[in-house]
Amino acid sequence: MQFIDLATQQKRIREKIESNIQTVLSHGQYILGSEIKQLEERLAEYVGIEHAVACSSGTDALLLALMAYDVGPGDAVLTSPFTFIATAEVISLLGATPVFADIDPETFNIDPEHLERALVALRDGLGDYPVPIGCTESSLVTKGIIAVDLFGLPVDYDAINAIAKKNGLFVIEDAAQSFGSQYKGKRACSLADIACTSFFPAKPLGGYGDGGMCFVDDEALAQAMRSFSLHGQGTHRYDNVRIGINGRMDTLQAAILHAKFDIFPDEVEKRQRVAEKYTELLSALDIDLVTPVVPPEYQSVWAQYSILSRDETQRSELQSRLKEAGIPTAVYYPKPLHLQPAFQGLGYREGDFPVSEDYSRRVFSLPMHPYLKPEEQEWISTIIGEEKGYS
Ligand SMILES: *Cc1c(COP(=O)(O)O)cnc(C)c1O
């Protein structure tokens, strides 16, 4: 069994992928070919946003968004400690300071209450919420928030956007895992000031390599992100108005993504059915496991189907039993970012974000893709249900 079965998907669209690639080979515009603009337009329309800027990865999409907001040394950007490293890495890469706020125990997403407490601690230096070392004495300017739609479920944007507005902050939606999901009738990638997604092969809309996209309504921000992605290009290629990066998407990647996007809405429905089946099967088991919570008016795209075990021992017991049965599982994420060696300089400690720390010991993900068969899910559930030695 595959954790993510990309081969079955490829069989469905192989001919289209090959003909799209053939088209690029024939016209030869490997950089900034017409497929790029067409993909931007298709995806912007799908999410319901004015502008889309294709780029080289989800990480670069986040980097471009921060660059557009002129984030740099002396700035603080708040985010979740329970996410992929890229979310916070880009903040540090620009010389700014990542500030973490713990997650909501139900959704795994940044908790608006914790966010407010972190903001107060940064502003007043009251010390009742963990902030990076030296943060309160320095003249750090809090610039914005990167909210992460973890495992495909959007953050509570009404709450986050209200906090941001009150404090004059930008909100970037890290939608690397949530392209295709919904929040209160709006699609992910349209829920904050700028949204960034990823087309890494394992993401809900994955390509055959790296790729990403930024979405924004504001035209000036769109232009800035595009310019930053093209070496700070101004009105023409040899007019460089800012220091940027080589952050373009390849035309070939866009050609592949067109074929993948053709069947994407259907795949989103299939993912939903797979997730519902999992929840139905696992809820019927007489075992201590927490299945994912999707609040009313939210729709996940199920980048991962992640469950919580009782403790670390139960998790490793379940994982090894599943492995013996040929069922792959994964742990996202085994170490919260505030405890990563790379962020040691921030001075955070064990105990600072108890929910993230607890979940990093208990969470694990089951195989998840649109083509998972009900029989396979029943098999997975049977293996999980065989748990012995616990009451
Ligand atoms: C995958 C991912 C990224 C980075 O995307 P890449 O395309 O791999 O650079 C950023 N944030 C989150 C939450 C992700 O899951």
Ligand as a Chemical Component Dictionary entry (heavy atoms), coordinates in Angstrom:
data_LIG
# 
_chem_comp.id                   LIG 
_chem_comp.type                 NON-POLYMER 
_chem_comp.pdbx_formal_charge   0 
_chem_comp.three_letter_code    LIG 
# 
loop_
_chem_comp_atom.comp_id 
_chem_comp_atom.atom_id 
_chem_comp_atom.alt_atom_id 
_chem_comp_atom.type_symbol 
_chem_comp_atom.charge 
_chem_comp_atom.model_Cartn_x 
_chem_comp_atom.model_Cartn_y 
_chem_comp_atom.model_Cartn_z 
_chem_comp_atom.pdbx_ordinal 
LIG C1 C1 C 0 5.146 21.894 2.009  1  
LIG C2 C2 C 0 4.999 23.064 2.880  2  
LIG C3 C3 C 0 5.681 24.264 2.641  3  
LIG C4 C4 C 0 6.766 24.398 1.614  4  
LIG O1 O1 O 0 6.413 24.047 0.327  5  
LIG P1 P1 P 0 7.563 23.579 -0.704 6  
LIG O2 O2 O 0 6.868 23.629 -2.021 7  
LIG O3 O3 O 0 7.974 22.205 -0.304 8  
LIG O4 O4 O 0 8.672 24.552 -0.618 9  
LIG C5 C5 C 0 5.404 25.345 3.452  10 
LIG N1 N1 N 0 4.515 25.264 4.452  11 
LIG C6 C6 C 0 3.846 24.128 4.727  12 
LIG C7 C7 C 0 2.861 24.119 5.837  13 
LIG C8 C8 C 0 4.074 22.982 3.962  14 
LIG O5 O5 O 0 3.422 21.849 4.258  15 
# 
loop_
_chem_comp_bond.comp_id 
_chem_comp_bond.atom_id_1 
_chem_comp_bond.atom_id_2 
_chem_comp_bond.value_order 
_chem_comp_bond.pdbx_ordinal 
LIG C1 C2 SING 1  
LIG C2 C3 SING 2  
LIG C2 C8 DOUB 3  
LIG C3 C4 SING 4  
LIG C3 C5 DOUB 5  
LIG C4 O1 SING 6  
LIG O1 P1 SING 7  
LIG P1 O2 DOUB 8  
LIG P1 O3 SING 9  
LIG P1 O4 SING 10 
LIG C5 N1 SING 11 
LIG N1 C6 DOUB 12 
LIG C6 C7 SING 13 
LIG C6 C8 SING 14 
LIG C8 O5 SING 15 
# 
